[in-house]
Amino acid sequence: MRPYLLTLAFLWASITVAQTSLSEALNHYEQTDSIKFSFDAEVFNAVILSSFDTTDITRFFDQVEAQLPFEVEPVSDTYFVIKVVETEFVITALDSMDMREIPVELGVMALINGEVSPTRFSNGKWSFTYKPVAEDSVQFYVPGFKRQGVPFADLINQKRLTVSFGPEITELPEMVIEEYITKGINLNPSSQSVKIDVGDLPLLPGETDGDIFASITALPGVTNPDGRAGNLFIRGSDPDQTLILFDNIPVYHKGHYFGTISPYNPKVIDNVEVYRGGYHPRLGDRVGGAIVIESEESGYSRPGAGVGVNTLFGMAYGKVPLIDKKLGLSVGVRHSYPSSISSPKHNAITKAVFSGTPLIDSTGRASETIGVVFEDYFSKLTFKPNQQNILSLSGIYTYSDVYYTTLPGGQILNGNKVDNQFSNLGFNAKWESNLGNKWRSVTLATISDYKYSYDSRLISMPERPTILASNRLKDFNIRQELAKDWQYVSWQSGLDYKWQDVYFRSIRASDSSSVINFEHEDMAHAFSPYMSLDYFKFQKWYFQVGVRGTYFSLDERFRWAPRALVNFDATNWLTFKGSAGIYYQYLSQVKNLEFSGGGFDNELWTLANGTQGNVIKGSQTMIGGVLHHNGWIIETELYRKTAANITVYEERNLQDLDRFFTMDQISSGVDFMIKKSFDDKASVWVGYSYNDSKITLDTTTDNRTYKSKYVQPHVAYVGGAYKAGNWKVSAAWKKSSGLNAQSLDVIYAENIFLRNGANRPPPNGGMPPDGGGPPARPENPFAGRGDRYGSIETLDISASYTLPRTADRPWSASLGLSLINVFDEKNLVDEVYRADFVQRYSVGFAPNLMLVVEF
């Protein structure tokens, strides 16, 4: 199943593509007619010839000069210079809501790099004279509409431009704060989200590959305490409380190799929107936050491709216009190397994942029995039949397998063969349409299938499992949304239907003669109408109020979840903001339970059936402000989050289906960041976050609270980036409080220790046969432990060099080096009691090399 997406995609591309770039046409003439051309290859590669007569060179030259902004200058009978020249462009201005021509009396203004360029009106059309330059910013403006940019590729492919303009006020461009941390990471106070434009994302500290989750951990309030890219804690919320969507396909895993490697190819991703607090009512089923990943619309005008390698995996991607400006295809693939090939970063990850287990020897060397295989595939077909409609079909497949052999006591017959696997397959169809009169429609249909399995078998008895565990989630989702824009109001309303099927099974051999076997399945329907209203009549105020309702079939209840946010622009450089909302979660992971074995990120996903899972009710409030002026950005946000009815299991292992109970969580804190940019070459940022997160168990009668395990009260960091020519460097130092040593896991382990009587004297009064008084009680290993582990400290550095495209080199290359935890700090992040305490540490010193070549 997994390679079929790419196979179909590339076969389709090879059969359908029959277009020629101007550069290819000229190269053809050079080879067949013994003539030479001088031209800019990078520019001409972007010019697609779909209806040109390439059989006759004279007629071909005439068409080039008549339809494109180029001039053919003969130097001799066999040598020609073709260059971009100043050209008159004719503009057709359309209202994007109804695709009708904008009234002539409004006028069209051209702006080149922000400066006004003269326009003329004749024969019912606007026009302007301009010589296209790749580095220029070309925009058009009509009063009452927002500015609309025109890509360089469009300017050199035609002399007649059709430009669609949207209402100026709707998208509130003045409220977007660009380069929030660095280029490509922008803050949008109006939606109170952070948008990461992956294509513009430069070097990040410790990361050269554009890693999605690594980019997110650069944001204030987002931490991954154990150094695993996918183990994201957003302002105290557990990872399962954050909604992750890839083209609306739900993501239930943390990434490859137990969450240490992000699960998707960044080269096929356009942007990532991160909600650290409240989010739009169209999103639901999580109480912590949301990460919305959107892939690129397939390239309509220019094909492109790239290949890359680093010390963990190889990757490739391709973007193909199948029909010029109508139909496009994008594909991407990543794959790990054979397990026999290792690297320093791979070894560092292995050591962190398996630290404290027999698979890591006393010298820190990993067992050769550990194997890791992972791969992910992506394909997207985009069809744009006209300016009013765009349709797309996305598909993803992600697979990961980690396997190893344990050899207790060095006896191979007593060992276990262990296999951890997950796969995530999903498809999403999307139809966006402008219905006219400023109405818009978005229709989505999504199916997905997530599987997790764990298999541990005795080597001496392979037919008899020690543990077999599986967890499967099936989703089907349809969403229809309508939106309408007025002068000062934007309204969105929709209906979201979701069907989910969640199955789990656990088989555990308790001794030589008995097996514990549990199997359970739930199916649920959820109907969620929602509405949101944006109001921005007042010059300095922006309001958004909305509500999401959900009827959940398992408990036959309907719940309303209202939410609101407000922004006040005190000046053009100072904005105050606030938000509040109620949220519900109907699918979550069970805490404390090791569903399979080994403790490797294997929490059980369950639906809220009232026993193995509960409907979590959450609330979020936030107040803050952001100042952005003269290269400075200063932001502060204070927040409070609650989550009630989180499902917890009483034991570490699944003993029966009746030991589930609940707990409540309250988190509050502040995120602060200050950043300064120096021209386009350098930036420096400093940040601090404080978080206090507590849990209360419903099994206690004295309202006793406990500290959350993975929440770090204090996190401080300093970072910077510098660019000089083709070189880029970036570095960040971070220091944070250690994790909670008196976590719920440890408390339960101590209760089991005491309940088993391990601290009681032996029977018969405790007198040994030879007299001499009773023996000493076994020491309680849980006594005298501190409240927190030691502080966590890391220094991450990255550097890269880019070889750009030129007229003689139609490809570019990037070479990068990243260093994680430069000083190899030994950061303790967890202890698990298994007859004695087993320590686990975050990733140590991990160097990585990256090379990407793009065409």
N, C-alpha and C positions, 0 to 999 in steps of 0.2 A: 504493500500500500504506500509506503513512505516515499519512494522515488517517483511515483507516477505523476505527481504535480509537475515536476521539472521536465520529465520526459515529454508529456503532452505539450507543455509550454514551448519547448525548443523545437519540437516537430512542427507545431503550428507556425512558429516564427519562420522557420526555414522554408515552409511551403508558401506562405502568404506574402512575405516581404519582396517587393519588386520595385522599390524606389531607389533612386540614385542621388547621391549628394553631388553638389557642383564640383567639389574637389575630385570625386571619383570620375566624373565626366571628363574633366580636364586631363586627368591622368590617362584616361582611355585614348583621348586624342593624341597625347604625347607618344603613346606606344604604337598607335596605328598610322598616324599621319606624319611622323617625323618632325613634329613641331614642338616648341618649348613655350611654357607659360611661367610667369612670375606672379604669385598670388599668396595670400595669407591662408595657409592650410587650416588653421584653427577656425577662422571665420567661415571659410567656404565649406567646411565639413557640416556646418549648421544649416546650409542652404539645401533644401530638398527639392529635386526636380520631379514633379509628378506628371506634367503635361508638355514638357519641352521636346522639341524635335532634335534628337542627338545624332541623326543620320547625316546631316549636312552642317558643316561648321559655320558657314556664312549665315544660314538661317538661325542657327543656334546662337550666334553672337547677337543677332538682331533681337531675339527673344529675351536674352539676358539683359540688354540695355533697355528694352521697352518695359519689362515687368519687374526688374530688380534694381536696387540702388547701386549699380556697378557701371563702370566704363571700361571698354576694351580698347586699349591703346597699342597699335602695331608698332613694333620697333624695327622689324624686318619682315620678310615674307614668311619666315619660320619661327619668329619669336614675338610673343605678345605679353603685355603687362595688363592684368586685370585688377582694378582697385575700386574700393568703396569711394563714392563721390557724393557731394551734396545733392540732395534729391527733394522734390516736392512730394510730400505724403498727403493723401486725401483721407479725411477722417469721417466716418459715419458714427455718430454718437447715439447710443441706445440706452433707454431706461431698463435696468436689469430686471425690474419687477414685471413689466409687461412686454419688453423687447420692442417697444415703439421708439421711433426717433424722437430725441429730445428737441423741444421747440427751438428754432433757430435764434429767437430773440434772447435766449439765455446765454449763448456764446460758449465757445470752447477755448480754453487756455492751455498752451503747451508750456511745460516746465522742464528745462534741461539742467540737471544737477541743482534743482531748486530755483534756478533763475528763469524768468519769464522769457519765452521765445515768441516772436510775432506770429500771429495766425491771420489768415485771410478767409473771406467768405465769398464764394462764387458758384454759380450753377447749383445752388441748393446744398453745397457741401463746404465744410471747413477744411483748410489745408495749412501746412507749414513746411518750411524748408529746413533740412537738417542732414548732416553727414553722420551716419551711425557709427558710434564708437562703443566697443564692448564694455568699457569701464563706466560709461555714462549712466545716470539714472534719468529715465525718460518717463514723465507723468503727464496726464491730462486732467484738467479740472473744469467742471461745470458748476456754477453757483447752485447750492442746494443739494449737491451730491458729493460723495467722498472722492478724493483723488484716486485715479486709476493708473497704475504703472503698466508699461508695455515692455515685454522682454526683448532683449537684443535679437534673439532668434526670429521674432515676428517682424522686426524692422528690416531685416536683411532678406526676408523671404517674400516680401510684397511691398508695393507702393500704396496700396489701398488698405487702410486699417479700419476694422470695426471694433469699437471700444464700448463695453458695457459699464454703466455707472450705477452704483448702489447709493441709497440715501446716506448723506454724509454723517448724520448723527447716530445712525443705528449701531455702527461698529465702534464708535467712540475711540478713534485712533489716537486722540490726544491723551488718553488715559493709559496707554501702553508704555511701560517704562522699559526701554531696550537696554540690553547688556546688564541685566539685573546683577548677575555675578560676573559673567564674561559674555562675549559675543555668542549669540545663539540661545541664551537663556534670558527670557523676557518676562516681566511681571505685568499682569493685567489686573489692576485694582477693581475694575468693574465686575469681573467674574471671580475675583479673589483667588486666582489660580496663577501658576507659573507655567509658561509654555516654553518647551525646549525644541528649537528648530535644529534637528539633527544635522541637516546639510550644512548649516552655518557653525556648528559646534566646533570650537577649536580644541586645542590640547587641554586636558584636565589633569590635575595632579595624580600620578600613579596610573594613568589610563591613556593609551594612545589609539585605541580601537573604536572610540565613540560608543562605548558600552552604555546601554540604556539605563540600567539600574545604578551603575556607578555614577552616571550623571545626576541621577535623582538624589543620591546620598550627599551631593555637594550642597543641597539646599538646607537652609536653617530649619531645624525641627525634624529632620529626617536622619535616622541613625541606622547603622547595621552593626550592633555591638560586637558580634563575633567575626566581623570582617567579610562575611559572605554577601555577595552583591545582591542576592534576592531576599535576604532576611531583613526586610525593610520595616522599621517601626516608625510610624508617623505620629509624632506627638503623643507617645505613650500607648497607641493602639497596637494590638498584636497584628502580625502580618495578614491573618485571615480576615481581619476587619477592614482591610483595604481592597476595594474593587479594582481589578486589573482587567482591562479590555484591550484586545488587539483587533482593530477593525470590527469592534463589537463582539468579537469571539472571546468568551471568558477564559481566563488563565488561572489554573488552580495549583500550579506548581511554582516553586521558587527559582527554578533554573537548573542547569546541568550540574552534575557532580555535587548533589545535595545543596544546591543554591549558590555555589561559589562562582558560577559563570552565567551571565545573563543569557536568556534562552532564545534571543532573536537577533538576526543579522541587521545591524544598524544601517547598512547601505540601502535597504529597501524601505526605511522608515522616514517619513516626512517630518512629523512632529510628535511630541509627547506633552500632554497637558496633565499637570499634577495639582490635585486639590488637597492641601494639607488640612483644611477645615471643611466648611460646608460646600456643597456642590449643587448643580442645577437639578430640579425635580425630575428631569428625564432619566437621571441615573438613580438607581436604588439598590437595595439588598446589601448594603454595608453601612456600618456605623462609624468607621474610623476615617476614611478618606477615599480618594479615587485616583487611579493612574490610567489615562485614556491614551492609547497608542494608535496613531493613524499612519497608514502606509502612504507612499507617494502615489499620486495619480500617474498612470502609465504615460511615458513620454509620447507626445503627439507629433512633435516636429523633428526630433533628433534622437537617433539610437545612441546607446551608451552601454558600456560593460566594464567590468573590473574583476580582478582576481587578487587575492591577498593571502598571506600566511602570517601566523605568529607562532609562539612556542606552545600553544594549546590546540590550535585547530587551523584548518584551511577554509577559505570561503570564496564564493564567486557570486556575481549578480549580473543581470542584463535587463535593459530597457529598450523595447522595440516598438516603433510606430508601425502598425500593420496597415492602417489607412490614414493618410496624412490628416492630422488634426481631428480625426474621428475615432479611431480605434487604436489602443495601445496595450502592450503587454509588459509586465514586470515579473521577474523571477529572481529568486535568491536561494542560496544553499550554504550551509556550513557543516563541517564534519570533523570529528576528532581524528587524531592520528592512531595508528595501531598501538595497542597497549605496550608493545615492546619498545616504542619510542617514548622517551621521557624528556623532561626539561626541568630546569631549576624551579620555575613557577609551578609546574605540575607537581613536583615533589613537595614544594611548600604547602600546596593545597592538600595533598594527600596526608602530610604529616599533621596538619591542623584538623582534618576531618577525623582521622583515626587515632589521634593522640589519646593516650590512656588505655589503649586496647592492645591485645597481643600482636596486632599487625604492625606495630611500631616497636622496634627493639630498644634496648637501653641506650644505644647511640643515636637514636632518632631516625634510624634507617627504616624505610617502609618495606614490608614484605613484598617479594616478587609475585605473590599470588593475587595481588590487587589488580583488577582490570577495569578500565573505564571506556565506554563507547557512548558517544552522543552525536546527534545530528538534528538539524532543523531545516525545513523547506518552506518556501513561500512562493505563491503565484497570485497575480492579480491581473484581471482583464478589465479595461475601462473603455466604455463606449460613450461618445458624445455626439449624438446624431444632429443636434442643433444647439443654439445658445440657451435654450430653455431647459434642456434635460441632460442629465449625466447619469449613466448606469455603471455599476462596477460589481465584479464578483471576485472575492478574495478567498484564498485557501491557505491554511497553515498546517504543518505537521511537525511535531517535536517529539523526539525520542531520546531516552537516556537509560543507560544500564551500567550499574556498578556491581561488580561481582568479586568475591574473594573467598579464601579458604582459611578457616581457623584451625589451629593445631594445638589444643590445650595440652600442656605438659609434654609437648614434643611427640605425643603418640598420634600418629596419623589416623589410626582406627577410631579414635575418639573425636576426630575433627568434624567440622561442619562445612558444607558447601553453601554459600550464601549468595543470593541474587536479588538486587534491588532494581526495579524497572518502573518507568512511567512513560506514557505516551499521551499526547494531546493533539487531537485532530479536530479541525473546525472549518466551516465555510460560512461566508456571509455575503448576501446579495443586498445591494443598496441602490435606491432610485431617488435622486434629488431632482426636483422640478420647480420651475418658476411658472405659476399658474396664471399670471397676469394680475393687474390691479394690485400689485404689491403683496400677493399671496404666494406662499412657498409650501412645498410638501416634501417630506422625507419618509420613505418607506424602507424598512429593514426586515430581513428574514435571516435568522442565524440558527445553525445546528452545530453542536460540538459533542465530543466524546472524549472523556478523560479516564485513563486507567492507571492505577497504581498496584503493583504486586510485589510481594516479598516471599522468598522461598528459601528456607533453611533446612537442609537435610543432612542426616548423619552419613558420613562417608562409608562407614561400615554397614549401614542399612539404608541405602539410597531410596528404597521404596517407602520408608517410614519418615514422615516429616517431623522435624522439631517444631517449626512454625511455618504455616502457610497463611498468608494474609492478602486480601485484595480489597480494593475500594474503587468503585466505578461511578462516574457522574455523567449523565446524559442530559443535554439541554436542547430545547427548541424554543426559539424566541421570535415573536413578530412585534414590530413597533410601527405605528403610524402617527406621524406628527404633522400638524398644520401650523403655519405661522403667518402673521399679518403685521405689516408695518404701517404706522401712521406717522404724522409729523413728530410727535413727541412720545409715542408709545410703541413698544414692540411686544407682541403677544405670541406665545407658543402654547399649544395644547395638543395632547396626544393620548393614545391608549397603548399600553405595553402588556402583552400577554406572554407568559413564560410557563413552559412545562418542564419539570425536572424529575429525573429518576435517579435515586441514589441507592447503591447496593454495597454491602460489605460482608465479608466472610473472614472468619479467623479460626484456624485449626491449630491447636497447641497440644503437644504431647507432654502431659504433666508427669508421667513416670513410664515405666516400661510396659504397663498394661492398659493404661487409660488415655483417652484423647478428649480434649475439650474442643467442641465444634460449635461455633455460633454463626448464624447466617441471618441477615435482615435486609429488607428492601422497603423503600418508601417512594411513592410517587405523589407529586403535588402540582396543582395548577395555581397560578397567581395572575390576577387581573388587576392592572394598575393604571387608572386614569390619572393624568397629571396636567398641571397648568402653571405657567409662569408669565408674569407681567413686568416688563421693564418700563420705567417712567423717567423721563429726563427733560421735562419742560423747563425746570429751573436751571439757571445757568451753571450753578456750582454743585447741584445735588444730582445724585443718581440713585434710584431705588429699584430693587428687584424683590418681588414677593411671589411666592409660589406654594404649591401644595402637591403632594403625591399621596394618593390613596391606594391601598392594596387589599384585595380580598384573597385570603390564603386558605386553600381548600382543606388542609390537614386539621385546622382548628375551626374552620368555618366562621372566621371573624374578618371584619373589615376594619382597617386601621388608617387613620389620617396622619400624615407627616408634613406639617407646615414648615416653611423656612423663609427667611428674609435676609437681605443684606442692604447696606446703604454706604455710599461714599460721599464725602464732602470735600470739594476742591477749594481749600482755603485760599490758595494762590495757584498760579500756574506751575509751581514747583513743590507744593505741599498738599498732600491728600490725607484725610482722616477716614477710617473705615471701620465697619462693624458688621457682625452677622450673628444669626441665631437660627437654630433649626432642630427638628426632631427627625430621627432616622430609625428604621427597623431593618433587622437582618434575619433572614429565614434559612440560611445555609451557613454553617460555621464548622470549626474544627474543635474537637474535644481536648480540653487541657489536661495535662498530667499523664494521660494514657499513652503508653508506648504501644501503638496499635500493632506493629510488626516486631521489630527487634533492633537492638543496637543503639536506639535513641537518635537515629539519623533522620531528623525532619520527617517523621512519618505519622503525624497526627491524623486522626480519623475525621473525614468530612461526613457530616450528617445533616439531614433536613430536620426542621423544627417539628418533631412529632410529639413533643411533650415528655419524652422519656430519654432517648439517646441524644436529643437535641432540643433546644428551646429557642423561641423567638426572642432575639436580643433587642431591647429598646435602648436607643442612644440619644444623647443630646449634645449639642455643641454651641458654644458662644465664643465670640472673639471681638476684641476691640484693638485698634492699633492705628498706626500712621506711617507714611512713607514720604521722605524728602528726597527730591532729585533735582540737583542744580549744579551746573558747572563741573560736571564730572564726578560729583559726589552723589551717593545714594545711602541714606540712613533709614532703616526700617525697624520698627518694633511692633510685635503682636503679642498680646496677652490673651490666653485662652483657658477654657474649662471644658472638659469632655467627660461624659458618663456613658457607661455601658452596663445594663442590668440583665441578668439571667444568662450569663456566659456558662456554657456547659463544662463541667469538670467530672472526671472519673475518680472514684475513691482509691483505686489501686493503681500500681504502675502497669500491670498486665491485665488483660481482659479476662475476668473470672466468671462473670455472668452479665446479664443485661439489665440488672436492677440496681447497680451501684453508681448511677449517675446523679449528680446534684448540681447546684448552680452557685455562682458567685457574682458579685457586682464590682465594678471598677470605676474609680474616679481619678481623672488626671487633670492637672492644672499646671500652668507654667508660662514662660515668656521666651520668645525668640528675638534676638537682637543681632543686627548686622550693619556694618558700616563699610563702604567700598569707595575707592577713589580711582578714577581712570586718568591716565596721562597720555593725551593724544590717542592715537590708535595703536601705540606700541606696548604700553604697560598698564597693568591694573593691580591693585592690592586690596585685599578684603580681610576684615577681622570680624569674628562672630562669637556669640555666647548664647547658650540655651540652658534654661533651668526647667526641670520637670519633676513634679511630685505625683507619683502614681501609687494608688493604694487599692487593695482588693478586700472585700468582705464576703465570708462564706455563709451560706444560708444554713449550715449545720451548726453554727455557733449561736449561743443564746446571749452572749455578753457583748455583741457587736464588735468583737475584736477585729482589728484590721491588720493586714500584712502588706509589706512592700511588694510591688510587682518585680518579677525576676529580671527582665531585660531592660528595665528603665534606668538610665543613668542621670542622677540629679543635675550634674554639672557637665557641660560640654563646651570647650573653648577651642577655637581654631584660628589660624592665621594662614592666608594663602596669597599667591601672587602669580602673575603670568607676564611674559615678555616676548615680544616679537621683533626680530631684526632680519630683514630680507626674507630669505626662505627658511630661516630658523625660528623655532618656537620652543620656549621652555616654560615649565610650570611647576610649582611646588606648593605643598600645604603641610602644615604641622597641626596635629590635633591631639588634645589631651582631655580625658573625660573620667568621671568617677567610675570605679569598678562596679561590676554587677552585684546584685543582691545575693549574699551568701546564705541568708535565711529565707530562701524562696519556698514556695508552696511544695515543690518537689522534695526539698530537704526535710521540711516539716513532716510530710507524710512518711518519708523513709524512717525518720526518728520514731514516729508513732508505731510503725510496724515493728521496729527494733524493740521498743518497749513492750508492745503487745505480745510479742513472741517470748517474752520472759527472759531475754538475753541478759538482763541486768539483775536477775534474781539469784540468790544462793542456791546451791544444789539441794535435793531432798535429804531427809534424815537429819535435819538440823544442820546440815552442812558439814558434818564431821567426817573427815577422811578416814579410811581404814586404819591408818597408823597413828591416829590421834593428831595432836598438835594444833587443834583449833580449826575453825572453818576456813575454807579458802577464800581468797579475796574475790569480790564480785567482778565480773567482766567490766572493763571500763566502757563507759558510754562514749563512742567516737564522735557523737554530735555535741558533746559538752564543750564549752569554752571556745566555740567558733565565733569569729568576728562577724559584724553585720554585713560587711562588703569585702569583696576581693580587692586587690590592689588596683590602683588607677591604670587606665589604658592609654598608651601613648604611641603615636605613629608619625613618621615623616615619609611622605610620598613625593616622588619627583618624576617628571616626564620631560622628554626632549624629542623633537622631530625635525626632519629636513624634507622639504618638498621640491621636487624637480618639476617645473611647470611645463605645460605644452608650449611648443613654438611652431613656427612655419615649417621647420624641417623635422619636427618631432611631434607627430600627432597623438602623443600619449603623455601622461604625467605619472609620477611615482612619488610615494611618500615612505620614508623610513623613520621608524620611531623606536625609542627605548623608554621603558617605564620601570620604575623601582618602587615597590611597595614595602613599607616598614624597613626603611634604609638601615636603621641601626639594629634590626632583628630583635626588637623588644619582645620579651616573653610575656604576653598579655593573657592572664588567666580569665576565662570567660564562663566557665561552668565546672561544677563538680557533681558527679553522680555516685550515689552509694550503692556498691555491689559487693557486699561483704567487707569492703573497705572503700575509701573515697578514690574515685577515678577523676583525674584532672583533664580538662580540655582547654586548649589554647587557641587564640586566633591565628590567622595566617602570619608566618614569620617573613623574613626577607625573601622577596619574590621578584626577580628580574624578568622582563619580558621584552622580546624584540618583535617588531611588526614591519611588514613590507606590503604595500598595496600599489598595484599598477592599474591605471584606469585609461580607457580608450574613448 
